[in-house]
C-alpha cells in the first residue's frame, strides 16, 4: 500500500521545498529563505466528518486535504508539504477501488495547490471506521502571517465566496439517502466526473480552499485579521472577536448566499449561512479606509458588517435584520459540546 501511495504521489512537488519525501524515516524540507513555517493538523473521522454511503471516495480524499489547506489559506501561507496518516479497516484496505478513489481526490487537489505528499503513516483501524489525519506545512514571510488577533473597532468585516452551500448539500445527501434507501455516494461520484469544477454545484463534497485569496490578502497587506469559517460563520467570528478583544455586527441582508442554500427557504437559508459550516471561505477584517477589491484571486468578496468595541452587557456578535439588532450566539460546529 505504501509503495502504491508513493508511486502515485511522486510526481507532485518536485523541485520545490521538498528535498526528500516518502520512503525514509523522515521527510526533508528546505523552506524559503526569510520565511517562517506554519503547521496545521486535521482529523477526518468516518461517521463524524464523512460517511462512505454518502460520500464518494474521491470526495473523502479531497475533503481530507482541503481541511488543512483552508487553515493555511487563513494565514496567507503557501503549502510546502502534506503528511497523511490512514487507519483503514480491512473492508477498505482490501478495496483497491476505494483507496485509488481516495487518492484520486486527495492528489488531484494536491496537484492543483502544489502540495507534495511527503509522508505519513498507515495502520489497521481497530474498528470498521476509517480515520484520516492530515498534517500541512506551509510558509509565510517572517512576521507577516495573517492572524485572528489584529481586528480593531471600526474595521470592516468581509467574507470570500458564498455561504450555506455546504450545509444545504449535506442536508440534500441525507434526504436522498433517507428517501431512496440507495447509495448517495454513487450519484455524487457520477456528478464529480461530469464537472471539471464541481465546487460550485458540490460545495460540501468538493470545497475549494481559498489559498490564492489568502496569499493576496497577505501580499497586499489588506487584512487586519483573518480566519477560515469551516466551523460556521457564527462560531468562527466569535473566535476572531475573542482573539482580538472586540465585538462584531453582521448585516443579514448583505450575506452572500449560495444558490443551494436559497432553496432551503427561510429560516433555513439564514441558519445555513450563519451556522452551517464547511464553507471553507475566509472571514477577514480591514481598516475602515482601506481599499478592498470586489474579487481576490477571482473569488468574490463581500462586506457583511463591522467590528465594534467589546463591552460589558454588549453581545459579542449582533445580527442586524429589518432594523432590529439581536444577539447572535455561536451555533456552528464544536466537538464535545
Buried (B, 14 or more C-beta within 10 A) or exposed (E): EEEEBBEBBBEBBEEBBBEEBBEEEEBEBEBEEEBBEBBBEBBBBBEEBBBBEBBBBBBBBBBBBBBBBBBBBBBBBBBBBBBBBBBBBEEBBEBEEBBBBBBBBBBBBBBEBEBBBBBBEEEEBEEEBBBBBBBBBBBBBEEBBBBBEBBBBBBBBBBBBBBBBBBBBBBBBEEBBEEEEEBBBEBBBEBBEEEEEBBBBBBBBBBBBBBBBBBBBBEEEBBBBBBBBBBBBBBBBBBBBBBBEBBBBBBBEEBBBBEBBBEBEEEBBBBBBBBBBBBBBBBBBBBEEBEBEEEBBEBBBBEBBBBBEBEEEEBBBBBBBEEEEEEBBBBBBEEEE
